[in-house]
Amino acid sequence: MCSALLGGDHQTLDALRQPVAVEVGGPGLTDAIAVASIFNAIDRVADGAGIELDDWKNDDIQAFDYLPARRAD
């Protein structure tokens, strides 16, 4: 669901919304999407301000490069 959210895949989000809401409830779904959105926004602000990550943090996030929003292309 996070990949769909960050990648703008609205069709997948629509398909996952109900099953996730059943598992965690409507408020849980709202919280999860809000947290993912806020982290995405904070990342963009930091990038725009030229704030660079420490090397050890950068190494840790390389596992997330498969997410569409993290790709350089």
VMD Tcl script that draws the C-alpha trace (Angstrom):
set ca {
  {0.00 0.00 0.00}
  {2.87 2.39 0.74}
  {4.36 1.77 -2.71}
  {0.99 2.56 -4.28}
  {0.59 5.68 -2.15}
  {4.06 7.06 -2.86}
  {3.91 6.02 -6.50}
  {0.50 7.57 -7.15}
  {-1.06 4.22 -8.09}
  {-4.68 5.15 -7.42}
  {-6.08 1.92 -8.81}
  {-4.07 -0.20 -6.37}
  {-4.93 2.17 -3.50}
  {-8.61 1.79 -4.29}
  {-8.27 -2.00 -4.33}
  {-6.40 -2.10 -1.01}
  {-8.35 0.49 0.94}
  {-11.20 -1.80 2.03}
  {-9.11 -4.87 2.99}
  {-6.71 -2.72 5.01}
  {-9.59 -0.90 6.71}
  {-11.08 -4.26 7.69}
  {-7.76 -5.26 9.31}
  {-6.87 -2.03 11.10}
  {-10.14 -0.08 11.07}
  {-10.94 3.19 9.35}
  {-8.98 5.34 11.82}
  {-5.97 3.01 11.51}
  {-6.06 3.30 7.73}
  {-6.29 7.08 7.98}
  {-3.38 7.20 10.43}
  {-1.21 4.94 8.24}
  {-1.80 7.03 5.13}
  {-1.26 10.27 7.06}
  {2.05 9.07 8.50}
  {3.31 7.87 5.11}
  {2.28 11.19 3.54}
  {3.95 13.26 6.24}
  {7.21 11.31 5.95}
  {7.11 11.76 2.19}
  {6.57 15.51 2.63}
  {9.37 15.84 5.19}
  {11.72 14.00 2.83}
  {10.87 16.39 0.00}
  {11.38 19.45 2.20}
  {14.78 18.15 3.33}
  {15.78 17.39 -0.26}
  {14.66 20.84 -1.39}
  {16.58 22.52 1.41}
  {19.73 20.63 0.47}
  {19.91 18.70 3.73}
  {21.98 15.59 3.17}
  {21.72 12.35 5.09}
  {24.57 10.96 7.14}
  {26.32 8.15 5.26}
  {25.11 5.48 7.67}
  {21.49 6.60 7.24}
  {21.82 6.71 3.48}
  {23.09 3.12 3.49}
  {20.10 2.01 5.57}
  {17.53 3.46 3.17}
  {18.98 1.90 0.01}
  {16.59 -1.02 0.57}
  {13.72 1.34 -0.25}
  {15.00 2.33 -3.69}
  {12.44 0.03 -5.30}
  {9.64 2.45 -4.33}
  {8.55 4.53 -7.32}
  {8.80 7.81 -5.38}
  {12.44 7.10 -4.50}
  {13.64 6.46 -8.06}
  {15.82 9.10 -9.65}
  {14.28 8.56 -13.09}
}
mol new
graphics top color blue
foreach p $ca { graphics top sphere $p radius 0.5 }
foreach p [lrange $ca 0 end-1] q [lrange $ca 1 end] { graphics top cylinder $p $q radius 0.2 }
display resetview
